Amino acid sequence: MPAWAEGDGALELYCNASAMEARRGETVAMNVTLCNPGPKTMKNVVLEVDFDGDIEPIASSLRPSGDGVWRFGDMEAGSCRNLELVARVPKQDRSFVMSRSISGEGFVSLSEEYSTEEEPYEIGCIFTARGEGMKEPVRNSTVVSVRGEAGSEVRVLETGSGNYSSMETVRVDLGDKSIEVARNVSARYHPFDIGPGGERPFNYTSPWFETVSFRSGLGNFTNQSAMNATVLDHWFRARLDENGTFILTDQSFRGSLNSAGSCASSGTNSSAL
């Protein structure tokens, strides 16, 4: 759609994108046409381009005069300037590794979530043109929607009172959308009182509850939970990526166990005391 500034000798600015939607890693071309409809020559014409989203400019049909600035000099009446910009939507390849251990006595309420899912977002490209004698610059813009991408996900929820210890190592890689988790948990239930001296203490009497859920990039899922447990003693290793899910567990508990799911591949070894 064109945009223009009012007044004698105003500029007209047209812009569009080669695609209204793009995936991460793809390129998009932005086409800009700047015209002087007359009747006079417009002097010292400048075009500025500003991206309001995460995008990487990689090429342009005209060499810029500065960062995001093109100077066209004088534009005669009836003349136009054309500019094509090519930009790439960045593809995330970040990764991180985390290790931690927790031990102690009391009431535990722990919630963890690791995901490689990427949310959709929009990239706006704003074009601004001005010339000598214009009271206000002329502006136009175009928007490209970046599609969301499914990923893997691990969720852990634990609550209970008593003695608790756990060790965990997590590796998340957005490049191959993988999650690796190794986890060892030991918990023994007993009531626990806490409160300032001389005041009525709070009494926590919560048996252990734990739920662990896995979802791979293929949409396969596994969910396992222990409820009203007086003892939790287990470890598991899991790897989830766009090719499926692998889970290996060994666990002992006193309480109720529920499990459900659909996995591409998994191995489990469990026992109830």
Rosetta silent file (secondary structure, phi, psi, omega in degrees, C-alpha in Angstrom):
SEQUENCE: MPAWAEGDGALELYCNASAMEARRGETVAMNVTLCNPGPKTMKNVVLEVDFDGDIEPIASSLRPSGDGVWRFGDMEAGSCRNLELVARVPKQDRSFVMSRSISGEGFVSLSEEYSTEEEPYEIGCIFTARGEGMKEPVRNSTVVSVRGEAGSEVRVLETGSGNYSSMETVRVDLGDKSIEVARNVSARYHPFDIGPGGERPFNYTSPWFETVSFRSGLGNFTNQSAMNATVLDHWFRARLDENGTFILTDQSFRGSLNSAGSCASSGTNSSAL
SCORE:     score description
SCORE:     0.000 S_00000001
   1 L     0.000  139.632  179.003    0.000    0.000    0.000 S_00000001
   2 E   -78.739  156.797  170.911    1.310    3.507   -0.798 S_00000001
   3 E  -134.273  152.913 -177.945    1.826    6.203    1.792 S_00000001
   4 E  -151.258  161.541  175.383    2.372    9.877    1.170 S_00000001
   5 L  -106.561  142.601 -179.457    2.882   13.228    2.890 S_00000001
   6 L   -75.480  155.016  176.290    0.567   16.132    2.243 S_00000001
   7 L   115.687  164.903 -178.078    1.809   19.355    0.675 S_00000001
   8 L   -65.097  129.980  177.283    3.424   20.576   -2.519 S_00000001
   9 L    75.188   25.503 -178.884    6.130   18.246   -3.805 S_00000001
  10 L   -69.216  152.404  175.974    5.332   15.396   -1.361 S_00000001
  11 L   -89.187  155.784  172.764    6.960   12.000   -1.790 S_00000001
  12 E  -118.715  137.534 -173.954    5.075    8.736   -2.276 S_00000001
  13 E  -128.905  123.301  179.828    6.364    5.547   -0.665 S_00000001
  14 E  -118.295  143.400  176.416    5.354    2.004   -1.619 S_00000001
  15 E  -154.076  152.538  174.654    6.558   -1.215    0.018 S_00000001
  16 E  -159.716  162.726  178.413    5.783   -4.936    0.149 S_00000001
  17 E  -109.939  148.339 -179.830    7.368   -8.215    1.201 S_00000001
  18 L   -67.299  -22.634  177.946    7.975  -11.224   -1.057 S_00000001
  19 L  -145.931  140.548  178.356    6.268  -13.450    1.549 S_00000001
  20 L   -86.464  -17.123  177.030    3.855  -12.665    4.353 S_00000001
  21 E  -130.571  148.807  178.683    4.989  -15.738    6.337 S_00000001
  22 E  -150.436  155.799  173.180    8.420  -17.242    6.859 S_00000001
  23 L   -99.267  160.860  175.672   10.134  -19.949    8.874 S_00000001
  24 L   -60.339  132.927 -177.738   13.251  -19.487   10.926 S_00000001
  25 L    95.797  -14.066  179.694   16.287  -19.658    8.633 S_00000001
  26 L   -86.948  161.077  177.916   14.387  -18.484    5.519 S_00000001
  27 E  -106.416  151.756  178.975   14.997  -15.239    3.619 S_00000001
  28 E  -133.736  136.688  177.308   12.470  -12.542    2.754 S_00000001
  29 E  -100.432  132.234  175.524   12.809   -9.753    0.171 S_00000001
  30 E  -106.976  121.887 -178.911   11.451   -6.279    0.945 S_00000001
  31 E  -106.611  126.260 -176.144   10.661   -4.181   -2.130 S_00000001
  32 E  -125.364  133.784  173.572   10.509   -0.388   -1.771 S_00000001
  33 E  -125.859  124.226  179.671    9.595    2.230   -4.365 S_00000001
  34 E  -115.951  123.541 -175.130   10.005    5.925   -3.555 S_00000001
  35 E  -126.018  149.657  171.923    8.517    8.437   -6.024 S_00000001
  36 L  -112.693  102.006 -177.243    8.338   12.193   -6.426 S_00000001
  37 L   -72.628   -7.406  178.273    5.027   12.951   -8.210 S_00000001
  38 L    93.933 -172.259   11.069    6.041   16.604   -8.629 S_00000001
  39 L   -89.220   -0.941 -175.202    5.599   19.261   -9.688 S_00000001
  40 L  -113.592  163.122  173.403    8.998   20.286   -8.269 S_00000001
  41 L   -70.179  135.752  176.669   12.339   18.619   -7.759 S_00000001
  42 E   -99.509  123.716 -174.933   12.726   17.212   -4.238 S_00000001
  43 E   -98.131  151.498  174.663   16.180   17.871   -2.834 S_00000001
  44 E    52.054   56.284 -178.926   18.283   15.853   -0.376 S_00000001
  45 E   -80.966  132.262 -178.726   16.001   12.830   -0.292 S_00000001
  46 E  -129.710  136.539  175.701   16.784   10.287    2.431 S_00000001
  47 E  -118.110  130.054  177.197   15.244    6.847    3.048 S_00000001
  48 E  -118.152  142.238 -179.794   15.568    5.111    6.415 S_00000001
  49 E  -124.041  131.398 -179.213   14.726    1.459    7.146 S_00000001
  50 E  -134.595  125.365  175.378   14.043    0.106   10.611 S_00000001
  51 E   -97.152  129.568 -178.953   13.242   -3.494   11.578 S_00000001
  52 L  -101.677   16.993  177.575   11.306   -3.832   14.827 S_00000001
  53 L  -137.340 -177.678 -177.571   11.862   -7.584   15.170 S_00000001
  54 L   -82.226  102.081 -179.059   14.633  -10.170   15.207 S_00000001
  55 L  -152.043  153.540 -173.943   15.885  -10.302   11.608 S_00000001
  56 E  -118.931  104.638  175.436   19.266  -10.215    9.864 S_00000001
  57 E   -63.836  133.299 -177.781   19.712   -7.974    6.767 S_00000001
  58 E  -124.541  -17.618 -179.494   22.044   -9.755    4.315 S_00000001
  59 E  -162.124  156.613  173.797   21.844   -7.868    0.986 S_00000001
  60 E  -148.453  150.425 -177.632   20.453   -4.779   -0.752 S_00000001
  61 L   -73.532  -20.695  177.090   20.183   -3.712   -4.374 S_00000001
  62 L  -126.019  142.291  179.859   21.707   -0.303   -3.545 S_00000001
  63 L   -70.440  128.632  179.244   24.637    0.410   -1.260 S_00000001
  64 L   -73.003  154.943  176.527   23.470    2.188    1.908 S_00000001
  65 L   -83.000  -18.156  179.754   24.960    5.511    2.972 S_00000001
  66 E  -166.988 -168.243 -178.766   24.969    4.359    6.581 S_00000001
  67 L   -69.741  102.784  179.699   23.348    1.867    8.894 S_00000001
  68 L    73.449   20.296 -177.832   19.818    1.551    7.498 S_00000001
  69 E  -128.914  132.419  175.624   20.060    4.859    5.591 S_00000001
  70 E  -123.210  126.137  179.133   19.992    5.491    1.813 S_00000001
  71 E  -105.979  119.509 -176.766   20.639    9.021    0.443 S_00000001
  72 E  -100.398   -2.803 -179.024   19.203    9.606   -3.026 S_00000001
  73 E    69.433 -136.200 -179.174   20.172   13.267   -3.408 S_00000001
  74 E   -91.303  136.992  176.605   17.818   15.241   -5.649 S_00000001
  75 E  -117.610  119.616  179.446   14.778   13.553   -7.219 S_00000001
  76 L   -70.982  158.800  177.560   13.202   15.260  -10.229 S_00000001
  77 L   -59.521  133.355  179.291    9.433   15.468  -10.614 S_00000001
  78 L    86.449   -1.941 -178.526    8.016   12.197  -11.958 S_00000001
  79 L   -94.590  159.546  179.410   11.082   10.131  -10.973 S_00000001
  80 E  -136.848  156.184  172.224   11.230    7.054   -8.725 S_00000001
  81 E  -124.480  138.307 -179.722   13.883    5.096   -6.860 S_00000001
  82 E  -116.294  140.008  179.517   13.635    1.348   -6.258 S_00000001
  83 E  -138.801  132.727  173.807   15.287   -0.596   -3.451 S_00000001
  84 E  -117.948  126.549  176.629   15.245   -4.310   -2.677 S_00000001
  85 E  -112.579  135.529  175.860   16.347   -5.556    0.732 S_00000001
  86 E  -114.717  128.192 -178.128   16.960   -9.225    1.501 S_00000001
  87 E  -134.009  152.519 -179.597   16.857  -10.325    5.137 S_00000001
  88 E  -112.921  136.007  172.511   17.049  -13.661    6.919 S_00000001
  89 L   -78.291  119.577 -175.331   14.917  -14.767    9.841 S_00000001
  90 L   -61.365  144.289  173.898   17.475  -16.057   12.378 S_00000001
  91 L  -106.878  122.764 -175.280   17.430  -19.731   13.303 S_00000001
  92 L   -70.145  133.015  175.480   18.181  -20.315   16.942 S_00000001
  93 L  -131.638   24.156 -179.653   21.107  -22.635   17.664 S_00000001
  94 L   -72.583  154.453  174.765   21.656  -21.816   21.326 S_00000001
  95 E  -146.535  156.535  174.616   22.258  -24.526   23.890 S_00000001
  96 E  -149.108  154.275  177.576   22.816  -24.680   27.628 S_00000001
  97 E  -125.701  134.332  179.804   23.776  -27.241   30.243 S_00000001
  98 E  -132.488  135.286  172.926   22.690  -27.069   33.879 S_00000001
  99 E  -126.838  140.428  178.511   23.627  -29.243   36.862 S_00000001
 100 E  -155.321  159.277  174.149   22.218  -28.882   40.369 S_00000001
 101 E  -139.177  144.557  179.414   21.670  -30.751   43.621 S_00000001
 102 E  -132.959  136.302  174.192   19.162  -30.159   46.434 S_00000001
 103 E  -151.459  148.574  178.079   19.062  -31.773   49.864 S_00000001
 104 E   159.114 -171.203 -178.947   17.394  -31.001   53.156 S_00000001
 105 E  -129.383  137.558 -179.562   14.374  -31.470   55.392 S_00000001
 106 E   149.362 -153.600  176.898   11.078  -29.613   55.222 S_00000001
 107 E  -101.212  130.522 -176.793    8.266  -28.988   52.788 S_00000001
 108 E  -114.151  131.956  170.933    9.189  -29.208   49.102 S_00000001
 109 E  -136.803  103.828 -172.363    7.282  -27.686   46.205 S_00000001
 110 E  -122.939  132.475  177.695    9.274  -27.973   42.990 S_00000001
 111 E  -136.659  125.779 -179.707    8.187  -27.198   39.437 S_00000001
 112 E  -132.936  145.513  175.919   10.445  -27.401   36.372 S_00000001
 113 E  -146.550  128.414  176.136    9.794  -27.079   32.658 S_00000001
 114 E  -125.130  132.326 -175.151   12.243  -27.374   29.762 S_00000001
 115 E  -147.721  145.549  172.543   11.095  -26.830   26.194 S_00000001
 116 L  -109.424   10.028  176.831   12.516  -26.315   22.706 S_00000001
 117 L   -66.769  141.432 -179.515    9.196  -25.118   21.283 S_00000001
 118 E  -118.609  128.544 -175.457    9.476  -21.745   19.539 S_00000001
 119 L   -79.174  151.150  173.432    6.600  -19.284   19.565 S_00000001
 120 L   -71.095  154.261  174.597    5.395  -17.388   16.476 S_00000001
 121 E  -154.480  173.636 -178.264    6.129  -13.688   16.260 S_00000001
 122 E  -118.110  145.349  174.647    5.956  -10.801   13.806 S_00000001
 123 E  -114.443  120.976  176.453    8.674   -8.717   12.180 S_00000001
 124 E  -101.538  136.512  176.010    7.739   -5.192   11.188 S_00000001
 125 E  -116.230  117.446 -175.353    9.749   -3.236    8.622 S_00000001
 126 E  -109.403  126.188 -179.697    9.214    0.520    8.818 S_00000001
 127 E  -110.636  133.258 -179.632   10.302    2.799    5.958 S_00000001
 128 E  -130.984  128.043  179.316   10.663    6.556    6.442 S_00000001
 129 E  -125.829  143.022  177.874   11.464    9.062    3.653 S_00000001
 130 E  -146.597  156.424  176.327   12.053   12.787    3.859 S_00000001
 131 L  -141.729  168.127 -177.519   13.240   15.595    1.636 S_00000001
 132 L   -62.586  129.636  178.187   14.181   19.224    1.975 S_00000001
 133 L    92.773   -9.432  178.539   11.179   21.418    2.749 S_00000001
 134 L   -77.569  132.636  178.493    8.853   18.617    3.884 S_00000001
 135 L   -71.855  -38.489  179.535    7.062   19.400    7.141 S_00000001
 136 L  -132.010  143.833  175.496    6.588   15.731    7.986 S_00000001
 137 L   -70.286  162.998  175.228    8.353   12.604    6.681 S_00000001
 138 E  -101.825  138.794 -175.688    6.402    9.992    4.736 S_00000001
 139 E  -131.337  151.435  172.105    6.177    6.503    6.256 S_00000001
 140 E  -153.520  164.524 -177.236    5.039    3.046    5.237 S_00000001
 141 E  -153.744  161.418  174.094    5.518   -0.432    6.661 S_00000001
 142 E  -141.535  154.317 -174.809    5.113   -4.126    6.002 S_00000001
 143 E  -126.522  136.214  174.409    4.858   -7.089    8.376 S_00000001
 144 E  -117.545  129.208  178.557    6.158  -10.653    8.052 S_00000001
 145 E   -91.320  126.734  176.991    4.782  -13.372   10.358 S_00000001
 146 E   -95.376  125.447 -175.507    7.331  -15.904   11.592 S_00000001
 147 L   -71.799  146.717  172.080    5.780  -19.316   12.116 S_00000001
 148 L   -75.225  159.610 -179.213    5.987  -21.142   15.417 S_00000001
 149 E  -133.041  133.500  178.137    7.764  -24.502   15.557 S_00000001
 150 L   -67.611  156.487  179.312    6.948  -27.548   17.650 S_00000001
 151 L  -151.050 -170.706  177.703    9.624  -28.893   19.952 S_00000001
 152 L   -92.071  159.041 -177.032   10.356  -31.278   22.798 S_00000001
 153 E  -151.486  138.083  173.661    9.229  -30.703   26.369 S_00000001
 154 E  -128.208  131.000  176.876    9.968  -32.088   29.845 S_00000001
 155 E  -128.406  138.063  178.768    7.933  -31.133   32.922 S_00000001
 156 E  -131.724  132.755  175.995    8.562  -32.150   36.532 S_00000001
 157 E  -134.935  126.374  179.048    6.338  -31.412   39.539 S_00000001
 158 E  -136.785  134.909  172.284    7.129  -32.590   43.082 S_00000001
 159 E  -141.531  151.189  177.504    5.522  -31.760   46.435 S_00000001
 160 E   161.071  169.800  178.017    5.796  -33.362   49.857 S_00000001
 161 E  -123.435  147.767 -179.671    7.181  -33.029   53.373 S_00000001
 162 E   132.270 -147.601  177.793   10.092  -34.843   54.986 S_00000001
 163 E   -92.403  137.803 -174.701   13.630  -35.577   53.886 S_00000001
 164 E  -145.139  138.827  171.126   14.472  -34.834   50.286 S_00000001
 165 E  -149.078  143.494  177.580   17.521  -34.980   48.020 S_00000001
 166 E  -152.588  149.680  173.211   17.893  -34.790   44.249 S_00000001
 167 E  -129.562  140.412 -173.653   20.603  -34.411   41.632 S_00000001
 168 E  -149.285  140.228  171.407   19.892  -33.314   38.077 S_00000001
 169 E  -129.345  129.839 -177.548   21.709  -32.543   34.850 S_00000001
 170 E  -128.612  135.622  173.420   19.857  -30.939   31.923 S_00000001
 171 E  -127.712  123.542  179.366   21.044  -30.155   28.405 S_00000001
 172 E  -119.510  127.903 -179.253   18.819  -28.160   26.029 S_00000001
 173 E  -127.140  111.480  179.379   19.840  -27.604   22.383 S_00000001
 174 L   -75.715  -16.838  179.305   17.632  -25.402   20.222 S_00000001
 175 L   -64.618  -52.292  178.149   19.690  -26.326   17.142 S_00000001
 176 L  -104.862   11.380  176.080   18.459  -29.938   16.955 S_00000001
 177 L    55.224   43.889 -178.675   15.513  -29.284   19.316 S_00000001
 178 E  -111.987  151.788  173.630   16.712  -31.875   21.793 S_00000001
 179 E  -131.563  130.200  173.735   16.438  -32.145   25.569 S_00000001
 180 E  -121.189  129.977 -179.307   18.496  -34.537   27.693 S_00000001
 181 E  -132.159  131.317  170.560   17.686  -35.003   31.389 S_00000001
 182 E  -123.271  126.312 -170.715   19.368  -37.202   33.992 S_00000001
 183 E  -142.723  136.175  178.313   17.693  -37.129   37.410 S_00000001
 184 E  -129.593  124.318 -175.130   18.115  -38.952   40.734 S_00000001
 185 E  -130.816  136.671  172.778   15.580  -38.433   43.567 S_00000001
 186 E  -136.406  125.777 -177.621   15.317  -39.814   47.082 S_00000001
 187 E  -144.215  140.725  176.379   12.529  -38.716   49.466 S_00000001
 188 E  -127.839  128.621 -176.096   11.100  -39.986   52.763 S_00000001
 189 E   -82.787  138.210  162.233    7.807  -38.668   54.092 S_00000001
 190 L  -162.634  152.507  178.501    7.236  -37.403   57.624 S_00000001
 191 L   -60.265  152.690 -176.769    5.295  -34.447   59.076 S_00000001
 192 E  -141.134  128.279  178.424    7.292  -31.261   59.441 S_00000001
 193 E  -103.447  139.226  176.530    6.689  -28.264   61.709 S_00000001
 194 E  -144.132  138.575  178.434    7.993  -24.805   60.916 S_00000001
 195 L   168.880  157.719  178.775    7.399  -21.477   62.604 S_00000001
 196 L   -62.866  149.764  178.572    9.019  -18.702   64.675 S_00000001
 197 L   -60.195  138.200  178.831    9.838  -19.543   68.269 S_00000001
 198 L    85.111   -7.103  178.181    7.014  -18.834   70.703 S_00000001
 199 L  -115.160  161.329 -179.701    4.365  -18.845   68.002 S_00000001
 200 L   -65.601  122.667 -176.636    2.123  -21.608   66.787 S_00000001
 201 L   -76.532  158.690  171.172    4.074  -23.527   64.131 S_00000001
 202 E   -85.601  134.731 -178.600    2.807  -24.512   60.723 S_00000001
 203 E  -110.663  118.111  177.797    2.443  -28.262   60.382 S_00000001
 204 E  -102.190  120.474  178.365    3.067  -29.808   56.959 S_00000001
 205 L  -129.418   69.601 -174.827    1.784  -33.364   56.566 S_00000001
 206 L  -116.458  109.769  171.315    1.979  -33.912   52.829 S_00000001
 207 L   -58.656  164.552 -173.807    2.858  -37.327   51.385 S_00000001
 208 E   -78.265  135.467  173.149    4.960  -37.161   48.273 S_00000001
 209 E  -125.984  132.037  178.667    3.427  -36.392   44.920 S_00000001
 210 E  -142.959  135.338  172.459    5.464  -36.446   41.748 S_00000001
 211 E  -134.421  135.170  178.799    4.556  -36.217   38.098 S_00000001
 212 E  -128.271  125.900 -179.920    6.979  -36.306   35.167 S_00000001
 213 E  -127.544  143.980 -179.413    5.807  -35.763   31.594 S_00000001
 214 E  -127.394  139.692  173.737    7.690  -35.953   28.314 S_00000001
 215 E  -140.675  123.516 -179.083    6.638  -34.767   24.860 S_00000001
 216 L   -88.808  172.486  178.112    8.830  -35.172   21.797 S_00000001
 217 L   -65.224  -17.821  177.279    8.883  -33.074   18.631 S_00000001
 218 L   -83.128   -6.765 -177.675    6.825  -35.814   16.941 S_00000001
 219 L    93.407   -3.731  176.239    4.004  -35.274   19.418 S_00000001
 220 L   -69.274  146.234 -177.116    4.637  -38.550   21.266 S_00000001
 221 E  -139.723  156.317  171.630    4.182  -38.249   25.009 S_00000001
 222 E  -139.522  135.984  179.309    4.765  -40.138   28.248 S_00000001
 223 E  -134.586  129.939  179.949    3.322  -39.216   31.619 S_00000001
 224 E  -138.902  136.256 -178.180    4.115  -40.904   34.937 S_00000001
 225 E  -142.295  147.272  172.727    3.079  -39.894   38.435 S_00000001
 226 E  -117.433  133.264 -176.180    3.382  -41.183   42.008 S_00000001
 227 E  -127.436  147.233  178.170    0.735  -40.124   44.538 S_00000001
 228 E    51.585   41.618 -177.062    0.451  -40.377   48.324 S_00000001
 229 E   -91.141  137.301  172.592    3.922  -41.881   48.480 S_00000001
 230 E   -92.104  -18.869  178.986    5.845  -42.261   51.741 S_00000001
 231 E  -138.449  131.622  168.986    9.017  -43.192   49.867 S_00000001
 232 E  -124.132  129.227  178.449   10.392  -42.046   46.530 S_00000001
 233 E  -152.169  100.443 -174.788   13.661  -43.517   45.321 S_00000001
 234 E  -158.193  166.126  169.847   14.364  -43.421   41.610 S_00000001
 235 E  -140.693  155.486  172.499   16.477  -42.206   38.731 S_00000001
 236 E  -149.972  153.746  170.465   15.757  -41.660   35.072 S_00000001
 237 E  -124.488  137.880 -179.993   17.504  -40.644   31.888 S_00000001
 238 E  -143.800  143.060  170.481   15.586  -39.223   28.949 S_00000001
 239 E  -131.914  128.840  179.171   16.410  -37.794   25.539 S_00000001
 240 E  -127.487  135.662  175.613   13.768  -36.123   23.413 S_00000001
 241 E  -153.733 -170.376 -176.141   14.201  -34.662   19.942 S_00000001
 242 L   -71.546   -7.912  178.369   12.424  -34.315   16.604 S_00000001
 243 L   -96.907  -10.628  179.266   13.052  -38.021   15.892 S_00000001
 244 E   145.039 -158.517 -173.673   11.304  -39.387   18.978 S_00000001
 245 E  -135.621  137.409  170.693   11.773  -40.157   22.664 S_00000001
 246 E  -126.599  127.626 -179.122   14.029  -42.451   24.674 S_00000001
 247 E  -132.761  132.881  175.370   13.380  -42.952   28.383 S_00000001
 248 E  -129.655  123.056 -177.211   15.175  -45.226   30.850 S_00000001
 249 E  -133.475  157.411  170.017   13.973  -45.353   34.474 S_00000001
 250 E  -146.499  122.232 -172.348   14.475  -47.354   37.668 S_00000001
 251 E  -147.349  148.980  171.992   12.268  -46.526   40.628 S_00000001
 252 E  -129.433  143.804 -178.769   11.028  -47.693   44.005 S_00000001
 253 E  -160.780  161.028  167.968    8.123  -46.128   45.896 S_00000001
 254 E  -119.890  113.076 -176.214    5.387  -46.701   48.442 S_00000001
 255 E   153.498 -151.233 -179.337    2.132  -45.278   47.153 S_00000001
 256 E  -110.802  139.689  179.595    0.168  -45.209   43.883 S_00000001
 257 E  -120.708  128.794  173.633    1.729  -45.127   40.416 S_00000001
 258 E  -122.417  138.165  176.475   -0.012  -43.950   37.268 S_00000001
 259 E  -145.461  146.910  178.575    1.548  -43.938   33.830 S_00000001
 260 E  -158.629  156.848  174.545    0.295  -43.284   30.324 S_00000001
 261 E   153.470 -178.209  179.058    1.648  -42.259   26.989 S_00000001
 262 E  -144.686  115.902 -174.978    2.829  -43.067   23.522 S_00000001
 263 L  -120.179  150.993  172.572    6.560  -43.102   22.751 S_00000001
 264 L   -68.208  -42.786  174.272    8.606  -43.694   19.628 S_00000001
 265 L  -156.171  138.698 -179.992   10.997  -45.768   21.735 S_00000001
 266 L  -156.843  156.056  174.042   11.336  -46.199   25.478 S_00000001
 267 E  -134.517  133.548 -179.807   12.735  -48.475   28.133 S_00000001
 268 E  -137.286  147.742  174.559   11.437  -48.706   31.703 S_00000001
 269 E  -142.531  109.543 -174.312   12.226  -50.796   34.754 S_00000001
 270 E  -134.296  153.488  177.143   10.062  -50.129   37.791 S_00000001
 271 L  -146.487  148.825  178.859    9.155  -51.846   41.036 S_00000001
 272 L  -114.001  134.405  178.382    6.774  -51.135   43.894 S_00000001
 273 L   -89.673    0.000    0.000    7.602  -51.902   47.497 S_00000001
